[in-house]
Amino acid sequence: MTDRDILLAACRQAGVDASHAELIRASENALFRLPGHIVARVTRPGQLAAATKEVRVARWLRSADLPVVEAVPDIDQPQVVEGRAVTFWRELQEHTAGTLPQLAMLLRRLHRVPLPDFELPPLQPFVRQRERIAEATAIRDEDRAWLLDHLASLEVRYADLPPGQPCCAVHGDAWTGNVAVTSTGPVLLDLERFAVGPPEWDLTSTAVRYTTDGTCTAQEWAAYCDAYGSDVTTWAGYSILRDARELRRTTFALQMAPTRADIAAQASYRLACIQGLRGPRPWGWTAVP
């Protein structure tokens, strides 16, 4: 069944009007705009647990007065068709992208919300890393062996993470692209990676753009830290989470490398950087779509 077939079947099951469904985007998930300012998300196979969690997280955080994207109420969701989950969301009004201080303020509020009465999974900072390394086609065998050794070392270091802030609910993919600013203020988006873990993981997502990429200026970083209330780069465990983030971003680039020559060049550069072959940070990494 196509994405549209899945959508139409799910809408029939849920009693949702799917007339004139308009495809917004087709990537890992397919997004459709429906009548009544509803957006439906059709997941890839095997994502029922993640979709269920995302709906529960959205409803929990809204009950805690945290501004997040709204799962449509009064619909039994997710709907499941042919092993694929379909969820329904209120379409955001006209909005702009969030700023670093707005992201930091949302994270500060999130990290203070007591854990919900349902179970969130533990943070898995190394999920799919072995698979990505194994599937990378554009690297030498010795580089693959180095990456696997580096991953194993990071897993040991992460297991002995120094004390920091208390573990809490973390977003998992906290960057400004997941903040939308409407007329009523900033709203947190993309809740599918929510977990329980060190809040520093969320903060490191932006910190590496300062310490690794060099795309975040010192002034922008200071504003981010002021809005959150602390500077994660001064924490004793920062280098562990930084290295974990850098590995994830390197293996993602390696995964995408066969699609475009510029991504392949960036993947090779990132690999050389984390291997210590390109001098000290910042390395000037560029974005990989």
DRENRO-92935 format. One record per residue (C-alpha): residue in three letters; x, y, z negated. Coordinates in steps of 0.2 Angstrom, whole numbers. Layout:
<timars>
<timar><aa>ala</aa><X>X</X><Y>Y</Y><Z>Z</Z></timar>
...
</timars>
This chain:
<timars>
<timar><aa>met</aa><X>0</X><Y>0</Y><Z>0</Z></timar>
<timar><aa>thr</aa><X>6</X><Y>18</Y><Z>4</Z></timar>
<timar><aa>asp</aa><X>7</X><Y>31</Y><Z>-10</Z></timar>
<timar><aa>arg</aa><X>-9</X><Y>38</Y><Z>-3</Z></timar>
<timar><aa>asp</aa><X>-18</X><Y>21</Y><Z>-4</Z></timar>
<timar><aa>ile</aa><X>-12</X><Y>19</Y><Z>-22</Z></timar>
<timar><aa>leu</aa><X>-18</X><Y>37</Y><Z>-26</Z></timar>
<timar><aa>leu</aa><X>-35</X><Y>34</Y><Z>-19</Z></timar>
<timar><aa>ala</aa><X>-38</X><Y>18</Y><Z>-28</Z></timar>
<timar><aa>ala</aa><X>-32</X><Y>25</Y><Z>-44</Z></timar>
<timar><aa>cys</aa><X>-44</X><Y>40</Y><Z>-42</Z></timar>
<timar><aa>arg</aa><X>-59</X><Y>28</Y><Z>-38</Z></timar>
<timar><aa>gln</aa><X>-55</X><Y>18</Y><Z>-54</Z></timar>
<timar><aa>ala</aa><X>-54</X><Y>34</Y><Z>-65</Z></timar>
<timar><aa>gly</aa><X>-68</X><Y>43</Y><Z>-57</Z></timar>
<timar><aa>val</aa><X>-58</X><Y>57</Y><Z>-50</Z></timar>
<timar><aa>asp</aa><X>-62</X><Y>67</Y><Z>-34</Z></timar>
<timar><aa>ala</aa><X>-48</X><Y>63</Y><Z>-22</Z></timar>
<timar><aa>ser</aa><X>-56</X><Y>72</Y><Z>-7</Z></timar>
<timar><aa>his</aa><X>-43</X><Y>82</Y><Z>3</Z></timar>
<timar><aa>ala</aa><X>-28</X><Y>76</Y><Z>-8</Z></timar>
<timar><aa>glu</aa><X>-13</X><Y>86</Y><Z>-2</Z></timar>
<timar><aa>leu</aa><X>5</X><Y>78</Y><Z>-4</Z></timar>
<timar><aa>ile</aa><X>16</X><Y>90</Y><Z>-13</Z></timar>
<timar><aa>arg</aa><X>32</X><Y>80</Y><Z>-14</Z></timar>
<timar><aa>ala</aa><X>38</X><Y>62</Y><Z>-11</Z></timar>
<timar><aa>ser</aa><X>54</X><Y>57</Y><Z>-20</Z></timar>
<timar><aa>glu</aa><X>55</X><Y>45</Y><Z>-34</Z></timar>
<timar><aa>asn</aa><X>37</X><Y>50</Y><Z>-38</Z></timar>
<timar><aa>ala</aa><X>24</X><Y>55</Y><Z>-26</Z></timar>
<timar><aa>leu</aa><X>15</X><Y>71</Y><Z>-31</Z></timar>
<timar><aa>phe</aa><X>-3</X><Y>75</Y><Z>-24</Z></timar>
<timar><aa>arg</aa><X>-14</X><Y>91</Y><Z>-27</Z></timar>
<timar><aa>leu</aa><X>-32</X><Y>86</Y><Z>-30</Z></timar>
<timar><aa>pro</aa><X>-48</X><Y>97</Y><Z>-32</Z></timar>
<timar><aa>gly</aa><X>-50</X><Y>105</Y><Z>-48</Z></timar>
<timar><aa>his</aa><X>-32</X><Y>111</Y><Z>-50</Z></timar>
<timar><aa>ile</aa><X>-26</X><Y>93</Y><Z>-54</Z></timar>
<timar><aa>val</aa><X>-9</X><Y>86</Y><Z>-49</Z></timar>
<timar><aa>ala</aa><X>-8</X><Y>67</Y><Z>-48</Z></timar>
<timar><aa>arg</aa><X>9</X><Y>58</Y><Z>-50</Z></timar>
<timar><aa>val</aa><X>11</X><Y>41</Y><Z>-42</Z></timar>
<timar><aa>thr</aa><X>26</X><Y>32</Y><Z>-49</Z></timar>
<timar><aa>arg</aa><X>37</X><Y>19</Y><Z>-41</Z></timar>
<timar><aa>pro</aa><X>35</X><Y>1</Y><Z>-47</Z></timar>
<timar><aa>gly</aa><X>40</X><Y>-4</Y><Z>-64</Z></timar>
<timar><aa>gln</aa><X>37</X><Y>13</Y><Z>-72</Z></timar>
<timar><aa>leu</aa><X>21</X><Y>9</Y><Z>-82</Z></timar>
<timar><aa>ala</aa><X>29</X><Y>11</Y><Z>-99</Z></timar>
<timar><aa>ala</aa><X>37</X><Y>27</Y><Z>-94</Z></timar>
<timar><aa>ala</aa><X>21</X><Y>34</Y><Z>-88</Z></timar>
<timar><aa>thr</aa><X>12</X><Y>29</Y><Z>-103</Z></timar>
<timar><aa>lys</aa><X>25</X><Y>37</Y><Z>-114</Z></timar>
<timar><aa>glu</aa><X>24</X><Y>53</Y><Z>-104</Z></timar>
<timar><aa>val</aa><X>5</X><Y>55</Y><Z>-106</Z></timar>
<timar><aa>arg</aa><X>6</X><Y>51</Y><Z>-125</Z></timar>
<timar><aa>val</aa><X>21</X><Y>63</Y><Z>-127</Z></timar>
<timar><aa>ala</aa><X>12</X><Y>77</Y><Z>-118</Z></timar>
<timar><aa>arg</aa><X>-4</X><Y>75</Y><Z>-129</Z></timar>
<timar><aa>trp</aa><X>7</X><Y>74</Y><Z>-145</Z></timar>
<timar><aa>leu</aa><X>17</X><Y>90</Y><Z>-142</Z></timar>
<timar><aa>arg</aa><X>2</X><Y>100</Y><Z>-137</Z></timar>
<timar><aa>ser</aa><X>-6</X><Y>95</Y><Z>-153</Z></timar>
<timar><aa>ala</aa><X>10</X><Y>102</Y><Z>-162</Z></timar>
<timar><aa>asp</aa><X>7</X><Y>118</Y><Z>-152</Z></timar>
<timar><aa>leu</aa><X>23</X><Y>116</Y><Z>-141</Z></timar>
<timar><aa>pro</aa><X>19</X><Y>122</Y><Z>-124</Z></timar>
<timar><aa>val</aa><X>21</X><Y>108</Y><Z>-112</Z></timar>
<timar><aa>val</aa><X>13</X><Y>102</Y><Z>-96</Z></timar>
<timar><aa>glu</aa><X>-5</X><Y>96</Y><Z>-100</Z></timar>
<timar><aa>ala</aa><X>-11</X><Y>78</Y><Z>-96</Z></timar>
<timar><aa>val</aa><X>-29</X><Y>80</Y><Z>-90</Z></timar>
<timar><aa>pro</aa><X>-40</X><Y>75</Y><Z>-105</Z></timar>
<timar><aa>asp</aa><X>-55</X><Y>63</Y><Z>-104</Z></timar>
<timar><aa>ile</aa><X>-46</X><Y>52</Y><Z>-91</Z></timar>
<timar><aa>asp</aa><X>-40</X><Y>34</Y><Z>-96</Z></timar>
<timar><aa>gln</aa><X>-22</X><Y>35</Y><Z>-90</Z></timar>
<timar><aa>pro</aa><X>-11</X><Y>30</Y><Z>-83</Z></timar>
<timar><aa>gln</aa><X>-21</X><Y>21</Y><Z>-70</Z></timar>
<timar><aa>val</aa><X>-12</X><Y>5</Y><Z>-63</Z></timar>
<timar><aa>val</aa><X>-14</X><Y>0</Y><Z>-45</Z></timar>
<timar><aa>glu</aa><X>-3</X><Y>-14</Y><Z>-37</Z></timar>
<timar><aa>gly</aa><X>9</X><Y>-12</Y><Z>-52</Z></timar>
<timar><aa>arg</aa><X>11</X><Y>7</Y><Z>-50</Z></timar>
<timar><aa>ala</aa><X>6</X><Y>20</Y><Z>-62</Z></timar>
<timar><aa>val</aa><X>-4</X><Y>35</Y><Z>-58</Z></timar>
<timar><aa>thr</aa><X>-6</X><Y>50</Y><Z>-70</Z></timar>
<timar><aa>phe</aa><X>-16</X><Y>66</Y><Z>-69</Z></timar>
<timar><aa>trp</aa><X>-10</X><Y>83</Y><Z>-74</Z></timar>
<timar><aa>arg</aa><X>-17</X><Y>101</Y><Z>-75</Z></timar>
<timar><aa>glu</aa><X>-9</X><Y>111</Y><Z>-61</Z></timar>
<timar><aa>leu</aa><X>2</X><Y>125</Y><Z>-68</Z></timar>
<timar><aa>gln</aa><X>-4</X><Y>143</Y><Z>-63</Z></timar>
<timar><aa>glu</aa><X>8</X><Y>154</Y><Z>-54</Z></timar>
<timar><aa>his</aa><X>25</X><Y>153</Y><Z>-62</Z></timar>
<timar><aa>thr</aa><X>44</X><Y>156</Y><Z>-61</Z></timar>
<timar><aa>ala</aa><X>59</X><Y>146</Y><Z>-66</Z></timar>
<timar><aa>gly</aa><X>64</X><Y>147</Y><Z>-84</Z></timar>
<timar><aa>thr</aa><X>80</X><Y>155</Y><Z>-91</Z></timar>
<timar><aa>leu</aa><X>93</X><Y>148</Y><Z>-102</Z></timar>
<timar><aa>pro</aa><X>87</X><Y>157</Y><Z>-118</Z></timar>
<timar><aa>gln</aa><X>69</X><Y>151</Y><Z>-114</Z></timar>
<timar><aa>leu</aa><X>75</X><Y>133</Y><Z>-113</Z></timar>
<timar><aa>ala</aa><X>85</X><Y>135</Y><Z>-129</Z></timar>
<timar><aa>met</aa><X>70</X><Y>142</Y><Z>-138</Z></timar>
<timar><aa>leu</aa><X>59</X><Y>127</Y><Z>-132</Z></timar>
<timar><aa>leu</aa><X>72</X><Y>115</Y><Z>-138</Z></timar>
<timar><aa>arg</aa><X>74</X><Y>123</Y><Z>-155</Z></timar>
<timar><aa>arg</aa><X>55</X><Y>121</Y><Z>-157</Z></timar>
<timar><aa>leu</aa><X>55</X><Y>103</Y><Z>-150</Z></timar>
<timar><aa>his</aa><X>69</X><Y>97</Y><Z>-161</Z></timar>
<timar><aa>arg</aa><X>60</X><Y>103</Y><Z>-177</Z></timar>
<timar><aa>val</aa><X>44</X><Y>94</Y><Z>-173</Z></timar>
<timar><aa>pro</aa><X>41</X><Y>79</Y><Z>-184</Z></timar>
<timar><aa>leu</aa><X>42</X><Y>62</Y><Z>-175</Z></timar>
<timar><aa>pro</aa><X>25</X><Y>56</Y><Z>-168</Z></timar>
<timar><aa>asp</aa><X>14</X><Y>42</Y><Z>-175</Z></timar>
<timar><aa>phe</aa><X>19</X><Y>31</Y><Z>-160</Z></timar>
<timar><aa>glu</aa><X>36</X><Y>24</Y><Z>-156</Z></timar>
<timar><aa>leu</aa><X>48</X><Y>33</Y><Z>-145</Z></timar>
<timar><aa>pro</aa><X>62</X><Y>23</Y><Z>-138</Z></timar>
<timar><aa>pro</aa><X>80</X><Y>26</Y><Z>-143</Z></timar>
<timar><aa>leu</aa><X>90</X><Y>37</Y><Z>-132</Z></timar>
<timar><aa>gln</aa><X>100</X><Y>27</Y><Z>-119</Z></timar>
<timar><aa>pro</aa><X>114</X><Y>39</Y><Z>-113</Z></timar>
<timar><aa>phe</aa><X>122</X><Y>25</Y><Z>-102</Z></timar>
<timar><aa>val</aa><X>106</X><Y>18</Y><Z>-94</Z></timar>
<timar><aa>arg</aa><X>109</X><Y>12</Y><Z>-76</Z></timar>
<timar><aa>gln</aa><X>128</X><Y>16</Y><Z>-77</Z></timar>
<timar><aa>arg</aa><X>134</X><Y>-1</Y><Z>-73</Z></timar>
<timar><aa>glu</aa><X>122</X><Y>-3</Y><Z>-59</Z></timar>
<timar><aa>arg</aa><X>127</X><Y>13</Y><Z>-51</Z></timar>
<timar><aa>ile</aa><X>145</X><Y>9</Y><Z>-52</Z></timar>
<timar><aa>ala</aa><X>142</X><Y>-9</Y><Z>-45</Z></timar>
<timar><aa>glu</aa><X>132</X><Y>-2</Y><Z>-31</Z></timar>
<timar><aa>ala</aa><X>144</X><Y>12</Y><Z>-26</Z></timar>
<timar><aa>thr</aa><X>150</X><Y>8</Y><Z>-9</Z></timar>
<timar><aa>ala</aa><X>162</X><Y>23</Y><Z>-6</Z></timar>
<timar><aa>ile</aa><X>175</X><Y>19</Y><Z>-20</Z></timar>
<timar><aa>arg</aa><X>190</X><Y>8</Y><Z>-21</Z></timar>
<timar><aa>asp</aa><X>190</X><Y>-8</Y><Z>-32</Z></timar>
<timar><aa>glu</aa><X>203</X><Y>0</Y><Z>-43</Z></timar>
<timar><aa>asp</aa><X>191</X><Y>15</Y><Z>-45</Z></timar>
<timar><aa>arg</aa><X>177</X><Y>4</Y><Z>-49</Z></timar>
<timar><aa>ala</aa><X>187</X><Y>-5</Y><Z>-62</Z></timar>
<timar><aa>trp</aa><X>192</X><Y>12</Y><Z>-70</Z></timar>
<timar><aa>leu</aa><X>174</X><Y>17</Y><Z>-71</Z></timar>
<timar><aa>leu</aa><X>169</X><Y>1</Y><Z>-80</Z></timar>
<timar><aa>asp</aa><X>183</X><Y>3</Y><Z>-92</Z></timar>
<timar><aa>his</aa><X>179</X><Y>21</Y><Z>-95</Z></timar>
<timar><aa>leu</aa><X>160</X><Y>17</Y><Z>-98</Z></timar>
<timar><aa>ala</aa><X>165</X><Y>3</Y><Z>-110</Z></timar>
<timar><aa>ser</aa><X>176</X><Y>16</Y><Z>-120</Z></timar>
<timar><aa>leu</aa><X>162</X><Y>29</Y><Z>-120</Z></timar>
<timar><aa>glu</aa><X>150</X><Y>16</Y><Z>-127</Z></timar>
<timar><aa>val</aa><X>162</X><Y>12</Y><Z>-141</Z></timar>
<timar><aa>arg</aa><X>164</X><Y>31</Y><Z>-145</Z></timar>
<timar><aa>tyr</aa><X>145</X><Y>34</Y><Z>-144</Z></timar>
<timar><aa>ala</aa><X>142</X><Y>20</Y><Z>-157</Z></timar>
<timar><aa>asp</aa><X>154</X><Y>30</Y><Z>-169</Z></timar>
<timar><aa>leu</aa><X>147</X><Y>47</Y><Z>-165</Z></timar>
<timar><aa>pro</aa><X>152</X><Y>60</Y><Z>-179</Z></timar>
<timar><aa>pro</aa><X>138</X><Y>67</Y><Z>-190</Z></timar>
<timar><aa>gly</aa><X>128</X><Y>81</Y><Z>-183</Z></timar>
<timar><aa>gln</aa><X>110</X><Y>87</Y><Z>-183</Z></timar>
<timar><aa>pro</aa><X>97</X><Y>74</Y><Z>-189</Z></timar>
<timar><aa>cys</aa><X>91</X><Y>63</Y><Z>-175</Z></timar>
<timar><aa>cys</aa><X>74</X><Y>69</Y><Z>-168</Z></timar>
<timar><aa>ala</aa><X>63</X><Y>68</Y><Z>-152</Z></timar>
<timar><aa>val</aa><X>74</X><Y>74</Y><Z>-138</Z></timar>
<timar><aa>his</aa><X>69</X><Y>79</Y><Z>-120</Z></timar>
<timar><aa>gly</aa><X>83</X><Y>69</Y><Z>-111</Z></timar>
<timar><aa>asp</aa><X>84</X><Y>80</Y><Z>-96</Z></timar>
<timar><aa>ala</aa><X>84</X><Y>98</Y><Z>-103</Z></timar>
<timar><aa>trp</aa><X>89</X><Y>110</Y><Z>-90</Z></timar>
<timar><aa>thr</aa><X>80</X><Y>126</Y><Z>-83</Z></timar>
<timar><aa>gly</aa><X>72</X><Y>117</Y><Z>-69</Z></timar>
<timar><aa>asn</aa><X>61</X><Y>108</Y><Z>-82</Z></timar>
<timar><aa>val</aa><X>55</X><Y>125</Y><Z>-89</Z></timar>
<timar><aa>ala</aa><X>41</X><Y>135</Y><Z>-80</Z></timar>
<timar><aa>val</aa><X>36</X><Y>152</Y><Z>-85</Z></timar>
<timar><aa>thr</aa><X>18</X><Y>157</Y><Z>-83</Z></timar>
<timar><aa>ser</aa><X>9</X><Y>172</Y><Z>-88</Z></timar>
<timar><aa>thr</aa><X>7</X><Y>165</Y><Z>-105</Z></timar>
<timar><aa>gly</aa><X>25</X><Y>160</Y><Z>-108</Z></timar>
<timar><aa>pro</aa><X>37</X><Y>146</Y><Z>-104</Z></timar>
<timar><aa>val</aa><X>31</X><Y>128</Y><Z>-103</Z></timar>
<timar><aa>leu</aa><X>41</X><Y>112</Y><Z>-104</Z></timar>
<timar><aa>leu</aa><X>40</X><Y>100</Y><Z>-90</Z></timar>
<timar><aa>asp</aa><X>45</X><Y>82</Y><Z>-85</Z></timar>
<timar><aa>leu</aa><X>43</X><Y>72</Y><Z>-101</Z></timar>
<timar><aa>glu</aa><X>47</X><Y>55</Y><Z>-94</Z></timar>
<timar><aa>arg</aa><X>64</X><Y>54</Y><Z>-103</Z></timar>
<timar><aa>phe</aa><X>58</X><Y>58</Y><Z>-120</Z></timar>
<timar><aa>ala</aa><X>67</X><Y>47</Y><Z>-134</Z></timar>
<timar><aa>val</aa><X>74</X><Y>48</Y><Z>-151</Z></timar>
<timar><aa>gly</aa><X>92</X><Y>53</Y><Z>-153</Z></timar>
<timar><aa>pro</aa><X>104</X><Y>66</Y><Z>-157</Z></timar>
<timar><aa>pro</aa><X>98</X><Y>84</Y><Z>-152</Z></timar>
<timar><aa>glu</aa><X>115</X><Y>88</Y><Z>-146</Z></timar>
<timar><aa>trp</aa><X>112</X><Y>77</Y><Z>-131</Z></timar>
<timar><aa>asp</aa><X>99</X><Y>90</Y><Z>-125</Z></timar>
<timar><aa>leu</aa><X>111</X><Y>104</Y><Z>-128</Z></timar>
<timar><aa>thr</aa><X>125</X><Y>96</Y><Z>-119</Z></timar>
<timar><aa>ser</aa><X>115</X><Y>96</Y><Z>-103</Z></timar>
<timar><aa>thr</aa><X>118</X><Y>115</Y><Z>-102</Z></timar>
<timar><aa>ala</aa><X>135</X><Y>115</Y><Z>-111</Z></timar>
<timar><aa>val</aa><X>143</X><Y>105</Y><Z>-97</Z></timar>
<timar><aa>arg</aa><X>138</X><Y>118</Y><Z>-85</Z></timar>
<timar><aa>tyr</aa><X>149</X><Y>130</Y><Z>-95</Z></timar>
<timar><aa>thr</aa><X>163</X><Y>119</Y><Z>-100</Z></timar>
<timar><aa>thr</aa><X>164</X><Y>107</Y><Z>-85</Z></timar>
<timar><aa>asp</aa><X>156</X><Y>116</Y><Z>-70</Z></timar>
<timar><aa>gly</aa><X>160</X><Y>134</Y><Z>-74</Z></timar>
<timar><aa>thr</aa><X>143</X><Y>140</Y><Z>-67</Z></timar>
<timar><aa>cys</aa><X>137</X><Y>146</Y><Z>-83</Z></timar>
<timar><aa>thr</aa><X>146</X><Y>162</Y><Z>-89</Z></timar>
<timar><aa>ala</aa><X>152</X><Y>165</Y><Z>-106</Z></timar>
<timar><aa>gln</aa><X>139</X><Y>179</Y><Z>-108</Z></timar>
<timar><aa>glu</aa><X>125</X><Y>166</Y><Z>-103</Z></timar>
<timar><aa>trp</aa><X>132</X><Y>153</Y><Z>-114</Z></timar>
<timar><aa>ala</aa><X>132</X><Y>165</Y><Z>-129</Z></timar>
<timar><aa>ala</aa><X>114</X><Y>170</Y><Z>-125</Z></timar>
<timar><aa>tyr</aa><X>109</X><Y>151</Y><Z>-125</Z></timar>
<timar><aa>cys</aa><X>118</X><Y>148</Y><Z>-141</Z></timar>
<timar><aa>asp</aa><X>110</X><Y>163</Y><Z>-150</Z></timar>
<timar><aa>ala</aa><X>93</X><Y>157</Y><Z>-144</Z></timar>
<timar><aa>tyr</aa><X>95</X><Y>140</Y><Z>-151</Z></timar>
<timar><aa>gly</aa><X>105</X><Y>145</Y><Z>-166</Z></timar>
<timar><aa>ser</aa><X>121</X><Y>135</Y><Z>-164</Z></timar>
<timar><aa>asp</aa><X>135</X><Y>131</Y><Z>-152</Z></timar>
<timar><aa>val</aa><X>136</X><Y>112</Y><Z>-148</Z></timar>
<timar><aa>thr</aa><X>153</X><Y>114</Y><Z>-141</Z></timar>
<timar><aa>thr</aa><X>160</X><Y>117</Y><Z>-158</Z></timar>
<timar><aa>trp</aa><X>153</X><Y>101</Y><Z>-165</Z></timar>
<timar><aa>ala</aa><X>166</X><Y>87</Y><Z>-167</Z></timar>
<timar><aa>gly</aa><X>156</X><Y>75</Y><Z>-156</Z></timar>
<timar><aa>tyr</aa><X>154</X><Y>86</Y><Z>-142</Z></timar>
<timar><aa>ser</aa><X>168</X><Y>78</Y><Z>-131</Z></timar>
<timar><aa>ile</aa><X>159</X><Y>61</Y><Z>-132</Z></timar>
<timar><aa>leu</aa><X>142</X><Y>68</Y><Z>-126</Z></timar>
<timar><aa>arg</aa><X>151</X><Y>79</Y><Z>-113</Z></timar>
<timar><aa>asp</aa><X>161</X><Y>64</Y><Z>-106</Z></timar>
<timar><aa>ala</aa><X>145</X><Y>54</Y><Z>-105</Z></timar>
<timar><aa>arg</aa><X>136</X><Y>68</Y><Z>-96</Z></timar>
<timar><aa>glu</aa><X>150</X><Y>69</Y><Z>-84</Z></timar>
<timar><aa>leu</aa><X>150</X><Y>51</Y><Z>-81</Z></timar>
<timar><aa>arg</aa><X>132</X><Y>51</Y><Z>-77</Z></timar>
<timar><aa>arg</aa><X>134</X><Y>65</Y><Z>-65</Z></timar>
<timar><aa>thr</aa><X>148</X><Y>57</Y><Z>-56</Z></timar>
<timar><aa>thr</aa><X>139</X><Y>40</Y><Z>-54</Z></timar>
<timar><aa>phe</aa><X>124</X><Y>50</Y><Z>-48</Z></timar>
<timar><aa>ala</aa><X>135</X><Y>58</Y><Z>-34</Z></timar>
<timar><aa>leu</aa><X>142</X><Y>42</Y><Z>-30</Z></timar>
<timar><aa>gln</aa><X>125</X><Y>35</Y><Z>-28</Z></timar>
<timar><aa>met</aa><X>120</X><Y>49</Y><Z>-16</Z></timar>
<timar><aa>ala</aa><X>137</X><Y>49</Y><Z>-7</Z></timar>
<timar><aa>pro</aa><X>132</X><Y>38</Y><Z>8</Z></timar>
<timar><aa>thr</aa><X>118</X><Y>51</Y><Z>13</Z></timar>
<timar><aa>arg</aa><X>129</X><Y>66</Y><Z>17</Z></timar>
<timar><aa>ala</aa><X>147</X><Y>70</Y><Z>19</Z></timar>
<timar><aa>asp</aa><X>147</X><Y>85</Y><Z>7</Z></timar>
<timar><aa>ile</aa><X>140</X><Y>74</Y><Z>-7</Z></timar>
<timar><aa>ala</aa><X>153</X><Y>61</Y><Z>-3</Z></timar>
<timar><aa>ala</aa><X>167</X><Y>74</Y><Z>-5</Z></timar>
<timar><aa>gln</aa><X>159</X><Y>81</Y><Z>-21</Z></timar>
<timar><aa>ala</aa><X>158</X><Y>63</Y><Z>-28</Z></timar>
<timar><aa>ser</aa><X>176</X><Y>59</Y><Z>-24</Z></timar>
<timar><aa>tyr</aa><X>181</X><Y>76</Y><Z>-32</Z></timar>
<timar><aa>arg</aa><X>171</X><Y>72</Y><Z>-48</Z></timar>
<timar><aa>leu</aa><X>179</X><Y>55</Y><Z>-50</Z></timar>
<timar><aa>ala</aa><X>196</X><Y>62</Y><Z>-48</Z></timar>
<timar><aa>cys</aa><X>192</X><Y>75</Y><Z>-61</Z></timar>
<timar><aa>ile</aa><X>186</X><Y>63</Y><Z>-75</Z></timar>
<timar><aa>gln</aa><X>201</X><Y>52</Y><Z>-71</Z></timar>
<timar><aa>gly</aa><X>212</X><Y>67</Y><Z>-76</Z></timar>
<timar><aa>leu</aa><X>219</X><Y>71</Y><Z>-59</Z></timar>
<timar><aa>arg</aa><X>212</X><Y>89</Y><Z>-56</Z></timar>
<timar><aa>gly</aa><X>219</X><Y>98</Y><Z>-71</Z></timar>
<timar><aa>pro</aa><X>209</X><Y>105</Y><Z>-86</Z></timar>
<timar><aa>arg</aa><X>191</X><Y>110</Y><Z>-86</Z></timar>
<timar><aa>pro</aa><X>181</X><Y>119</Y><Z>-79</Z></timar>
<timar><aa>trp</aa><X>182</X><Y>110</Y><Z>-63</Z></timar>
<timar><aa>gly</aa><X>170</X><Y>120</Y><Z>-53</Z></timar>
<timar><aa>trp</aa><X>158</X><Y>105</Y><Z>-49</Z></timar>
<timar><aa>thr</aa><X>144</X><Y>110</Y><Z>-37</Z></timar>
<timar><aa>ala</aa><X>126</X><Y>104</Y><Z>-37</Z></timar>
<timar><aa>val</aa><X>121</X><Y>87</Y><Z>-29</Z></timar>
<timar><aa>pro</aa><X>103</X><Y>87</Y><Z>-24</Z></timar>
</timars>
